[in-house]
Amino acid sequence: MIISGGGTGGHIFPALAIANTFKERYPDADILFVGAEGRMEMTRVPESGYKIVGLWISGLQRKLTWSNLSFPIKLISSYFKAGKIIKDFKPDVVIGTGGYASGPIMLAATKNKIPSLIQEQNSYAGLTNKRLGQKVQRICVAYPSMEKYFPKAKLIFTGNPVRKDIIDLEAKREKALLQFAFDTKIKTLVILGGSLGARTINESVLAHIDKLIDAKVQVIWQTGRVYYEDVKARVSSKDLRKIRIHDFLKQMDMVYAASDVVISRAGALAISELCLAKRPVILVPSPNVAEDHQTKNAMSLVNEQAAMMIMDVEAGSLLIDAALKLMYDEQQCQKFAANVAKLGKPNATEQIVNEIEKLIQ
């Protein structure tokens, strides 16, 4: 099997979840990942024990740049390399979870009549997946009403693949708090900006760091690698005994288990994980995504009274006050937790692997 997906954690972690579940069923399966050179999948995938090959590919920028001028060359180069990978590896099935490298390898697979499946995480389908949807055999989606983007006959409503270790968190809570050297009697706020970090969320926290220090709360703050050193420098004079600052968090089960309230971007994978983690959440959709799809993702929870949403432009003034207020509103927290739990799809990965099995039988 070939799996292609990357660029952000939202594409990589579903790909890894599919690979792991497939490997559980077929321990002898030969799985090859295809990613984009220089992107985070080139380290994350080998860390998880899988082989990966990189394509020379990047996204098309929305403004005129030197990178855009080289885009056609990269695309043609990647397509030829993808064809060679298909020819040499001879996969029985090819899976795409989105990201730059997904397009060339999926096009090469469909041209060679290899059974193929794409997994669309968002409520809005990107340009590449919309094109691929006409060619692949199956399309696994996480939101209803996706027939506006894809042929209805190919759609399977599965939800998003997520880490299995976040399904039962209550048993891990005490261990998680101790792992972060936290007091088990004090509430914990978790601040996440996605795998790459979020400038607005970080700036909102920095602007109100004294409120967090003075409040009776503990904080786990994931800044993203790009912002980590700057954040550390700007808070170096502060009393950070109750605040844990990380560039990236690997053990998300422990992070969610320790949390009482979560602040998060509204990426598709984050939403799926939060539904299974059953935690009250304040969503701050990123404005820097195609068709504003993070706002659409967030509204799917807000409409079910399962989360609070604060727009990116308002986060600087509203976010931290809203988080502190929510942490001590037991009734609202219970309501959010109960409603978000109803939206979880704990068997998504198994369902997707079931569809892969049908393709290769």
N, C-alpha and C positions, 0 to 999 in steps of 0.2 A: 504494500500500500504506500502511495505517496500522499503526504499531507502538506498543503501549502497555506500559510497564513502568518501575518506578522506586522511589524511596524509599531504596534502598541500591545499592551497586555490584553486588551479586549479581543484581539485576534489570536494571540499566542496561547493564552490559557485554555480557550475552548479546544484548540487544536491538540494541545497536550492531554486534555481530559478525554478526548475521543481516542487518541493513541493509547492511553493507559487502559481504558476499558476494553478496547479491541485486543490489547496484549494479554489482558486477563483471560479472555475467552480463547485466544490463539497464541499461546506462549512462544511458538516457533515463528510467528509472523515476522516478516522482514519489513520494517517501516523506515521510510526515508522522508525527511522534511526538506522542503524547498523554501528558502527565505530570500530576503533582500540584503545584499552586502552592506555591512555597516549598521544594520538595524539591530534592535535588542534581541530578536530571535536567534541571532548568530551566537549568542552566549547562553540565553535561557534554555534553548533546546538541548545543547550538549550537556548542560548541568542536570537535565532531567534524564540523561542516558540515551538520547537518540542521535542518529547521524543527521547532519544537515548540509545542504549544498546551497551556496549563495548565488543569486542572479544580480547582474549589474542593472538595477532598476530603481527608480524613485518616482514620487508622485508628481503630478502636473500642478505647478503653483498657479494661484489665481491672478498673479500679476506677471508682467514681462520680466523674466530673469534669465541669466546665463544658463541656469539649470534647465529652464524650459527649452532653450535652444538645443540642448543635448538630449532632450527627452525622446525624440524619434529614433535616434541612434541607439539609445539604451533599450528602447522597446524592441527594436529589430534584433539587436544582439541577444537580449534575454529570450526572445521567442525561439531563435535558433538553438540557444543553449538548452532551453526547455525541451525542444524536440529531441536533442541528443540524450538528455536525461531519460526521457520516456523510452527511447529506443534501447538504451543500455540497461536500464533497471527493469524494464518489462513489467510494469505494475498490473495487478488484477483490477485495481480500482484507484481512483484519484479523488481526493477530498480537498475542497477549498474553503477556508474560513475567513477570507477577506485579507486585505493588505496588498501592497504593491506587487509582490511576487506571484500572487494568486492568479492574476490575469493570464500571463504567458503560459504557465504550466497547465492551467485548466483548458486554454485554447488548444494547446498541443495535444492534450489528452483527448479532447472531443474530436479533433481532426483525425486522430488515430483510432477512433471508435472504441476507446477504453471507457468502461462504465465509470460515471462520475457523479459527484454529489457536492452541492455547495450548502454551507450553513450560514444563514444571514442573521446576525445578532440584533440588528436594530429594527425600529418600527419604520425606518426609511431605508430603502435599498439604494446602495451606491451604483454609480454608472457601470463599473466593471461587472458587478453581480447581475445587474439588469440584463446586460448583454449575454453573460454566461447562462442565465436562466433559460434562454431560448435553446441552448445546446445540451445542457446536462440532463441526466435522467431524473434526479430527485433534488428538491430544494427544501431543506429543513429550516423552519422559521420560528421566531420567538414571540411574535405578535400576531393577532388575528387580522383579517382583512388585507393580507399581503397580495391578493390576486390583482390589485391595481398595479403591481410591479412585475408579477410573474405569471406564467401559465397555471391556471387553477389546478389542472389535473396532476401537476408535478409537486404541489405543495403538501408538506407534512408539518403540522403544528406540534412542535416538540418542546419549545422553550430552549433556553441556552444551556450548554454544558457548563457545569461548575465543579469546583473541587468538592469531593465527597466529604472531606473532613469538616465542612462547615454545617453539616446537616444537624448534628446533635451537639450543641454548644454548652448547655447548662452544666453537664458533667465536667466540663473543662474550666469553668469560670474561676474557681479558686486557684487552680494551677496556673492559669493565664495571668492573673493578677500578681501572683508571686513571681512569675517569670519576668514581669516588668518591674519588680520590686515595689509594688503598689500596696497601699492599705486596703484590705478587703472590705472595710466599712465605708469607704469614700467612693462616690460616683465617678465614673470614668467617661470622658469625652474623647472620641476618636475622630481625627481630622484627616481626610484622604483627598488627594488631588488626582487620582488615577496613577498609572504606572510612570507617567512622565512628569507628574506634578501639575499644579495649577497656580499660576501667578496671582490671580485675584484672591483665591482662598488664602494663600500665604500672606499676601499684603493685608488682608482683613484681620488675620490672627496677629500679625506684627503690630498693627495699629491699636489693637486692644489687648495686648499681651499682659498688661498690668491687671486688667479685669480678671483674666484667667488665673493669674498668680494669687490675687486676693480672694477669689472665690474658693469655696470648699469643694474643689474638683481636682481630678487627676487627668492628665492629657497625654494621648499618644498622637504625635503629629508627623505625618509622612509628607515631606516637602517635595519629593522628586529630586533626582540627581542634579539637574540643572540649577536648582535654587538652593541646594543644601548648604554649601559653603557660605553663601551670602546671608542666609537665615541665621546660621550659627554665629557669624560675626556680629550681626545686628542685635542678637540677644545675649551676647557674651557677658554683659554686665548685670544680667537679670538673675533672680533667684529661681533656678530651674529644677529645684528638688522634686517638684510634682509633675514636671513636664519631660517627656521622652521624645526627642527629635530624631527622626530617621530619614535617610534619603529614599530607602525602599524597604518594604516590609514583605518578607517571604512567607512567614507563618500566619497567614490571614485567619486561620481558624482561631489562633490564640488572640489575635487582635480583636476579632468580633466577640469572642468569648469574654474578653475583659471589658467590653464596651457597655455603656448604658444608653448613650446617644451617639449617633454617627453623623458627621458632616461629610458629604461626598459629591463629586461630579456625578452626572447622570448618564455615564456610558452604559451601554447595554449589559455588559458583563457585571458591572457594579450593581446595577438594578437587580439582576438575577441573583447575585450573591446576597444582597440585602434582604430579598424576599425569603431566602432560606435561612438567613441568620436571625430573622424575626426581631430586628432591632428598630427602634424609632430613628428616623433619619430626616435630616434637612438636606435637600438636593439643591445644588447650585449648578445648573446646566452650563456647559461651555458654549460660548457664542461662536467659537471658531471651528464649527463643524458644518458639513454640507447640509443644506436645507433645515438648519436649526433642529436636527433630529434629537439632540439631547433634551431639549424642552419638551418634545413630543414624548420621549421616554419617561421623563419626570411626570408629565401630566397623566400618564397611564396609572401612576400611583396616587397622585393628588385627587383624581376623579373618583378613586375608591376610598378616599379618606385614609390612605395608608402611608402618607408622607407629607412633609411640608416642603414648599419650594420657595427659594429666594433667588431672584434674577441676579445675574452676574454684576450688573451695574449698581445694584442696591446692596451687594454683599458687604462692601466696606463700612457702611453705616449700620446695617441691620443684623448681620450674620451672628456675631458673637453674643450679642444681647439675646437674640432669639434662641440660641443654643442653650445658654445658661437658664433662661426662663423655662424651656422645655424640660431640662434635666430635673427640675423640681416640680413639674406638673405630672404627678403620678397618673392621673386619670387620662390625660392626653397621650402619655407614653404607652399606657396599656392599650388604648384604642388603636394607635398607630401600629404597635407590635402585632395585635390580633388581626388587623386588616391586611397588613403586609404579608403575614404568614399564609393567608388564603391564596395569594398570587404566586407562591413558589411552585416550581416544577422540579421536584427532586430526582425524577427519573429521566430527565432530558437526554443525558449522555447515553443511557441504555437504549432509549428509543432511536437515537441517531445511529448507533451501532447496529441495531436491528435492521434499519433501512440499508445500511452498508452490506450486511449479510445477504439481503435479498438481491442486491446488485451482483454479487459474486457467486451466487449459487447456480 
